[in-house]
Amino acid sequence: MAFQFTKAEEIELPAAFDAHVHLRDGEMSQLVTPTVRMGGVNQVYVMPNLVPPVTTVEQCLAYRERLRAIDPDVDYLMSLYLHESMTPETIIAAKKAGIVGVKSYPAGVTTNSSSGVLSYEPFYPIFAEMEKQGLILNLHGELPSTPASAPTTSSSSPAITILNAEPAFLPTLRTLHSHFPSLRIILEHCSTASAITCVQSLGPTVSGTLTAHHLSLTVDAWAGDPHSFCKPVAKTPEDRDALLAAAVRSGGKFFLGTDSAPHDVRSKRGGDMVAAGVFTQRHSLGYVLDALMMAVERGVVEEKEVTMEVLEGFFGGWGRNFYGVEDERGERVVLRRGKEVVGDMLEKEGLGPRVVPFRRGEKTWSVEWK
């Protein structure tokens, strides 16, 4: 009998590869790192925006050892934070040490990005060496917002806000790809139809990641809920539907990178600023399946497009292929529809941080390891 996605109560898949996670450090890391395998994932690409940022090979390897001490049954692919202190020799040493890529944050656009990039041209020697060594460049694809005190801009140079920061960045992506056509580049957490179109127009060395929450949310959701607020922010229904279509129709151009980003509940409510980040690690596969179910119901994608090949590719195969890694364990998981309720709070006795999960209190798919 042919696979019918919307009628499936149980789906068996290879263990997933999450190509974009924030596991933090210290007590927060102790709290959230065990949720990687709880969510059906056994291989992750870890973001380097700690405080201070992970800018050296020594820092990166030490961080990996701290993560392995928490859960040794996850394969942690590590990255460096693009920083002015880097040299081409840093990239050579990173390659030898097994570090996979370098993450670029535009200065000030998101959590722990104050040490980020102001201009990309000074880093061209770094990118040239990355291209030579085969390291991946991960881009947080937004421009910093225009200060409120700035003078009124012209139509040829519009003001940048959280709503147009990603489209405004896309010419930079095109320029980087044109200068370094063999450099593997990922536009992380795509949130707009224009980002999808841009990535699709570029060569096979450019891909994009999609998050579980961007496949689910629009601007109205995060405008009233700090636990759904991230950067880049979720945009319009048309943008969300473009992401959903890309997830099943791209043939591997886009794959899962959850950008799961935990924040203590106190930084989400109260204080001067709301922290940007949505915590999805524990249920990310279920969230994606739920979003795809709704996409079929709304006619955004056809049921016949959501095949087992697509699910296996999006959740792991396509990302592993782009990164050039394998799942050496060959593990599998079984997801069961509506068999788990998302908890109201992730917490653990003896640890200070408390994190509110995405879609708290709602039903989603359970995960069981085979």
Salt bridges, closest charged atoms under 4 A:
GLU9 OE2 - ARG337 NH1 3.95
GLU10 OE1 - ARG336 NE 3.04
GLU12 OE2 - ARG332 NE 2.66
GLU12 OE1 - LYS370 NZ 3.29
ASP25 OD2 - ARG66 NH2 2.79
GLU65 OE2 - ARG68 NH1 2.92
GLU142 OE1 - HIS140 NE2 2.63
GLU188 OE1 - HIS20 ND1 3.07
ASP225 OD2 - ARG360 NH1 3.64
ASP241 OD1 - ARG240 NE 3.23
ASP241 OD1 - ARG298 NH2 2.60
ASP259 OD1 - HIS20 NE2 2.98
ASP259 OD1 - HIS22 NE2 2.90
ASP264 OD2 - ARG266 NE 2.64
ASP290 OD2 - ARG359 NH1 2.92
GLU302 OE1 - LYS304 NZ 3.62
GLU305 OE2 - ARG249 NE 2.69
GLU331 OE2 - ARG37 NH2 2.93
GLU340 OE2 - ARG282 NH2 2.80
GLU347 OE1 - ARG354 NE 3.02
GLU362 OE1 - ARG359 NE 2.89
GLU368 OE1 - ARG336 NH1 2.65
